[in-house]
Amino acid sequence: MQQLKSGKFTWFDIREPNADDILKIQKRFNLHPLVVEEFSTPTLRPKAAEYDNALFLTIHVPLFDVNLKKTYPGELDIVITEDALITAHDEDIWQLTEFFAELKNDRKKRSEYMENSPATLLRFLIEMLLESCFPKLDHISRNLDHIETEIFAGNEKDMVLEISIVKRDILNFRRTLKPQRSVLESLIQRDYKLIDRELKPYFQDLIGTNIRVWNALESAKETIESLEATNNSLLSNKLDLTMKVLTIFSAVMLPMTVYSNILAMSADIPFGKSPHAFAIHTSAMFLIAIITFLVFKVKKWI
C-alpha cells in the first residue's frame, strides 16, 4: 500500500489488496461493510454508491496485453472520504502507477492536483485514465492502416487472422468503455455529499471526453468491418477464379478422356499396327482439346 499526503487529504493506492490492507482501511475510515466487500470481490459492472461517510466507485480501465494482442478490463475501486482518496486494483494499471509517481516526484503538480479535496483529485484521475485511451486508439488506427495496405497488396489470406485480432481488440475496448458513462453521469445528476457542485462542469467535460473516445471506437469498428467485407470479397473472387480455371481444365480434359476410353474398349484400335499410332492418337486428343477450348471461347464461357 502506497500513500501520498497533501495538506488537506491523503491518497492511498493499494495494489492487490489483502485482508490486512482492507482491515487497516476499514478501521481507519470506519467504512461500511459493503465497501469492504467490494474491495475483496470482483465487480463486473461499473457502479457508484454513496454511504454515510464515503462515496464508492468502481470503474474499468482498458488495458492491453502485448503477448495476447488483446484489450481487457482492469477493475479500479475508488473510495472518497472527507480526508482521503483510496484506490484499489488487482491488475497493474500502469497509467495509475505513472500518475501516482508523477505526483510523488513533482511537488508543483502535487499541490495543483491535491490542493482542494479528494473529489478534485478524482476528477484529474478519471481525466488521466480517459486521455490514456487515445494512444491505444492511435495504435488501433495504425493496425487498420497496415491491414488496408496488405489487403490491396494481395495478402488477403494473411490478413484474415489480423482482422480477427483487431476486431476482438475493438470489441473488448467497447465493452470496457461503454458502461463508464453511466458512472460519470451519476456524478453530475446526483447530489453526492463529497462531490462539490463546482466540480460538476468538469465531470460534464469528462463525459465529452468519453464520447470522443467512443466515437473513435465507432469509427474503428466501421472501418474494420468494411475492411473485413473487402477482404472476404477479394478472397471470394480469387476462389471463384481458381474454380473457374479448374472447371475449364476439367472440361477440356473430358473429351480427351472419353476418346481414350473409347480406344481402350475397342479390340482393334484404329492405326494400331501403324508405327505412328501413338503420335496419331495423341494429336487427335490435342485436336479435340483445342476444339473444345475454341467452342468455350466462342460461347464466351471463358
PyMOL commands that set and color helices and strands:
alter all, ss='L'
color gray80, all
select helices_A, chain A and resi 19-29+33-40+94-105+107-113+118-131+133-151+156-177+180-189+197-265+277-298
alter helices_A, ss='H'
color red, helices_A
select strands_A, chain A and resi 2-5+10-15+47-50+55-65+70-81+84-89
alter strands_A, ss='S'
color yellow, strands_A
deselect
rebuild
show_as cartoon
